[in-house]
């Protein structure tokens, strides 16, 4: 629900998992620590913020304050969808699933520049809001302004990753080789940050699709300005083949439209190549991490980078699944994202957590990944159900509640 000015009121639910004081959790032991549960919980709200949280019957409420009883549900803090492509929502149902990444990519490329109907973007943001999303990390390009406006209308905070794709970057000058449009939006975002929860940071699409100098410069900018640098990393096998061997279906598809004639493979797998470029740091949010070795996971963990898992997108594209238990054991900060409607059936990030129940992840760990870890990965403050916080929450998915 969006934050807005309103008279005092109370919200009651059978249970609340408030997560007050919770810190980002790294490692299986920390992820699986018990979470306090408030039975028969009630929250007093005023002017869009939480005034007090307690047990119904033990709190003194203002006279005449209405009580909205949500019934037999469990409330949790608002959700963080750390990786999404909202800008491509109008292409839902128009891409090829189940045959691998490169066939999917072939189906997507001819459509990516189709106009984005404002009503479709509004519907996507409303869907995010309806499932309890409070902040989304969104990859976008030319549609960044439209995405910001739609997010603001829906009351959703947004970290816009201003993506540059390709090797023919429009160099501004020798010191700043990332796109002028992105640079303008990042500057604008700094000015607007106090007015609305919107941030914009330069990023690249991936190691196989963005010039290494652009990626390095974007990372340096984020590090210097307190931002978050994001990139798709180790998502599918053809990515590894392209970077390590310089051939395969991806290279065939991208030559010459994306890969310049002078391009040469770095002869490194994705994670070692990212490390060699200096792209892995505490300011980095890597996405996917499907095809990684134990050494790769140790490299990411040691760098302090976060990893966003998108299990349903990976399943839809038949690229494999990131080994979430191994990633958790590595000590990497883990969070969740829906990717987007070109490779997923909806934008409810709780459904990513439900998918990971089948891989043996405990609900407590998944709740942390959905909330406090997602906020930390985007370098946002925690958003618990606690006095002084914004009145934002989600209803825990029945599958996760049943597993608690």
LINNORCOR-V210421 format. One record per residue. N is the residue number from 1. SS is DSSP state (a for helix, b for strand, c for the rest). PHI is phi as a letter, one per 30 degrees, with the letter a starting at -180 (NA if undefined). OMEGA is omega in degrees with one decimal (none if undefined). Layout:
((N SS PHI OMEGA) (N SS PHI OMEGA))
This chain:
((1 c NA -178.6) (2 c d 175.8) (3 c d 177.6) (4 c a 178.6) (5 c d -179.1) (6 c a 177.2) (7 c d 179.2) (8 c e 176.5) (9 b a 179.2) (10 b b 176.6) (11 b c 178.6) (12 b c 175.6) (13 b b -179.2) (14 b e 178.9) (15 b b 173.2) (16 b b 171.5) (17 b c -165.6) (18 c d 178.6) (19 c h 176.6) (20 c d 179.0) (21 c i 180.0) (22 c d 176.8) (23 c c 175.4) (24 c e -174.2) (25 c c 175.3) (26 c b 179.6) (27 c j -174.7) (28 a d -177.8) (29 a d -179.5) (30 a d 179.7) (31 a d -174.0) (32 c c 175.1) (33 c d 179.9) (34 c e 175.4) (35 c c 178.7) (36 c e 180.0) (37 c c 177.7) (38 b c 178.7) (39 b d 179.4) (40 b h -173.2) (41 b d 178.3) (42 b b 177.7) (43 b b 172.8) (44 b c -176.3) (45 b c 174.2) (46 b a 177.7) (47 c h 173.9) (48 c i 178.7) (49 b b 178.1) (50 b d 178.4) (51 b c -177.0) (52 b a 175.3) (53 b b 179.4) (54 b a 179.8) (55 b c 179.4) (56 c e -178.5) (57 c j -178.9) (58 c c 179.9) (59 c c 174.2) (60 c d -176.6) (61 c c 177.0) (62 c e 179.9) (63 c e 177.5) (64 c i -178.5) (65 c d -178.0) (66 b d 177.3) (67 b c 176.2) (68 b c -176.8) (69 b d -179.6) (70 c d 173.1) (71 c i -171.7) (72 c d 179.8) (73 c b 174.0) (74 b c 177.9) (75 b c 175.2) (76 b b 176.5) (77 b e 178.6) (78 c e -171.7) (79 b d 173.5) (80 b c 174.7) (81 b c -166.6) (82 b d 179.5) (83 b b -179.1) (84 b a 173.2) (85 c b -176.3) (86 a d -176.4) (87 a d -177.6) (88 a c -175.7) (89 a d -178.9) (90 a d 179.3) (91 a c 177.4) (92 c e 178.6) (93 c i -174.7) (94 c c 179.3) (95 c b -174.7) (96 c c -179.9) (97 c c 167.6) (98 c i -177.3) (99 c b 178.8) (100 c j -173.3) (101 a d -175.1) (102 a d 173.2) (103 a e 175.8) (104 a d -179.4) (105 a d 177.3) (106 a d -179.9) (107 a d -177.1) (108 a d -170.1) (109 a e -177.9) (110 c d -173.2) (111 c c -168.2) (112 c d -179.0) (113 c c 174.4) (114 c d -179.1) (115 c e 179.0) (116 c c 179.0) (117 c d -178.7) (118 a e -178.2) (119 a d 177.7) (120 a d 177.2) (121 a d 177.8) (122 a d 178.8) (123 a d 179.0) (124 a d 178.9) (125 a d 177.4) (126 a d 176.8) (127 a d 176.0) (128 a d -179.8) (129 a d -176.0) (130 a d -179.9) (131 c c 173.4) (132 c j 178.2) (133 b d 177.8) (134 b c -179.9) (135 b a 179.5) (136 b b 171.8) (137 b c -168.9) (138 b c 171.3) (139 b d 179.9) (140 b a 179.3) (141 c b -176.5) (142 c d -178.3) (143 c c -172.3) (144 a d -179.5) (145 a d 179.2) (146 a d 177.9) (147 a d 179.0) (148 a e -178.2) (149 a d 179.2) (150 a d 177.8) (151 a d 179.6) (152 a d 179.4) (153 a d -179.7) (154 a d -180.0) (155 c i -177.8) (156 c c 172.8) (157 b d -176.8) (158 b b 166.8) (159 b c -176.4) (160 b c 174.9) (161 b c -174.5) (162 b d -167.6) (163 b d 169.9) (164 b c -176.4) (165 c b 175.2) (166 b j -177.3) (167 c c 178.6) (168 c c -176.3) (169 c d 176.7) (170 c d -174.3) (171 c e 176.7) (172 c d 172.8) (173 c a -174.5) (174 c d -177.8) (175 c c -171.6) (176 c b -173.6) (177 c d 169.8) (178 c b -163.3) (179 c e -179.6) (180 a e -178.9) (181 a d 178.0) (182 a d -179.9) (183 a d 178.9) (184 a d -179.1) (185 a d 178.1) (186 a d 176.8) (187 a d 178.6) (188 a d -178.4) (189 a d 178.6) (190 a d -179.8) (191 a d -176.1) (192 a d -169.9) (193 c e -179.3) (194 c d -176.6) (195 c c -179.0) (196 c a -175.9) (197 c d -179.6) (198 b b 177.3) (199 b b 177.2) (200 b b -178.2) (201 b b 177.8) (202 b d 176.1) (203 b a 172.8) (204 b c -179.9) (205 c d -177.0) (206 b a -178.7) (207 c d -177.2) (208 c c -173.3) (209 c b -178.9) (210 b b -179.8) (211 c e -177.7) (212 a e 178.8) (213 a d 177.4) (214 a d 178.3) (215 a d 179.9) (216 a d -179.3) (217 a d 178.1) (218 a d 178.0) (219 a d 179.8) (220 a d 178.6) (221 a d -179.4) (222 a d 179.5) (223 a d -177.5) (224 a d -174.4) (225 a c 177.4) (226 c i -176.9) (227 c c 179.8) (228 c b 176.8) (229 b c -177.3) (230 b b 172.7) (231 b a 171.4) (232 b d -173.3) (233 b b 172.9) (234 c h -176.2) (235 c c -172.4) (236 c b -170.4) (237 a d -179.6) (238 a d 174.5) (239 a d 178.8) (240 a d 180.0) (241 a d -179.5) (242 a d -175.6) (243 a d -175.7) (244 a d -173.4) (245 a c 178.2) (246 c i 178.9) (247 c b 178.7) (248 c j -173.4) (249 a d -179.6) (250 a d 178.4) (251 a d 178.3) (252 a d -179.8) (253 a d -172.4) (254 a d 178.2) (255 c c 2.3) (256 c c -171.7) (257 c d -178.0) (258 c c -177.7) (259 c d -179.5) (260 c d -179.4) (261 c e -176.5) (262 c d -176.5) (263 c d 174.5) (264 c b 178.7) (265 c d 179.7) (266 c d -178.6) (267 c i 176.4) (268 c b 173.1) (269 c d -170.7) (270 a e -176.2) (271 a d 175.8) (272 a e 178.5) (273 a d 177.0) (274 a e 178.6) (275 a d -179.7) (276 a d 177.7) (277 c d -179.0) (278 c i -174.5) (279 c c -178.6) (280 c c -179.3) (281 c a 178.4) (282 c d 176.9) (283 c c -174.4) (284 b c 170.0) (285 b c 174.5) (286 b d -176.3) (287 b b 173.7) (288 b j 178.5) (289 c i -176.4) (290 c d -172.8) (291 c c -177.5) (292 c b 174.7) (293 c d 175.0) (294 a e 178.0) (295 a d 176.5) (296 a d -178.7) (297 a d 177.4) (298 a d 178.3) (299 a d 180.0) (300 a d -179.0) (301 a d -178.2) (302 a d -179.4) (303 a d -175.2) (304 c i -179.8) (305 c d 174.1) (306 b c 177.7) (307 b b 176.2) (308 b c 179.2) (309 b c 179.6) (310 c b -169.4) (311 a d -177.9) (312 a d 174.8) (313 a d 178.3) (314 a e 179.7) (315 a d -178.6) (316 a d -178.1) (317 c c 177.5) (318 c h 178.9) (319 c c -174.7) (320 c j 179.7) (321 c b 174.4) (322 c d -179.6) (323 c d -169.8) (324 a d 179.1) (325 a d 179.0) (326 a d 177.3) (327 a d 178.7) (328 a d -179.4) (329 a d -179.4) (330 a d -177.1) (331 c i 176.5) (332 c d 175.5) (333 b d -175.5) (334 b c 174.2) (335 b b -172.7) (336 b b 175.8) (337 c b -178.6) (338 c c -175.7) (339 b i 178.7) (340 c l -173.5) (341 c d 171.9) (342 c d 179.4) (343 c b -179.8) (344 c a -175.2) (345 c d 177.8) (346 c a -177.0) (347 c c 179.7) (348 c d -174.2) (349 c d 175.0) (350 a d 178.4) (351 a d 172.2) (352 a d 177.7) (353 a d 177.7) (354 a e 179.0) (355 a d -177.6) (356 a d 172.1) (357 a e 180.0) (358 c d 176.5) (359 c c 173.1) (360 c i 178.2) (361 c d -179.8) (362 c d 178.3) (363 a e -180.0) (364 a e 178.9) (365 a d -178.4) (366 a d 176.8) (367 a d 177.4) (368 a d 179.3) (369 a d -179.0) (370 a d -170.2) (371 c b -171.4) (372 a d 178.7) (373 a d 177.0) (374 a d 177.7) (375 a d -179.5) (376 a d -179.9) (377 a d 177.7) (378 c c 179.5) (379 c h 175.2) (380 c c 173.3) (381 c d 176.1) (382 c d -176.8) (383 c b -176.2) (384 c d 168.9) (385 c d -174.2) (386 c a -179.4) (387 c e 179.0) (388 c j -179.6) (389 c d 174.2) (390 b d -178.0) (391 c d -178.0) (392 c b -178.5) (393 b a 174.1) (394 b b 173.8) (395 b c -178.5) (396 c d 179.7) (397 c e -177.6) (398 a e -179.5) (399 a d 178.3) (400 a d 179.1) (401 a d -179.7) (402 a d -177.5) (403 a d -178.2) (404 c d none))
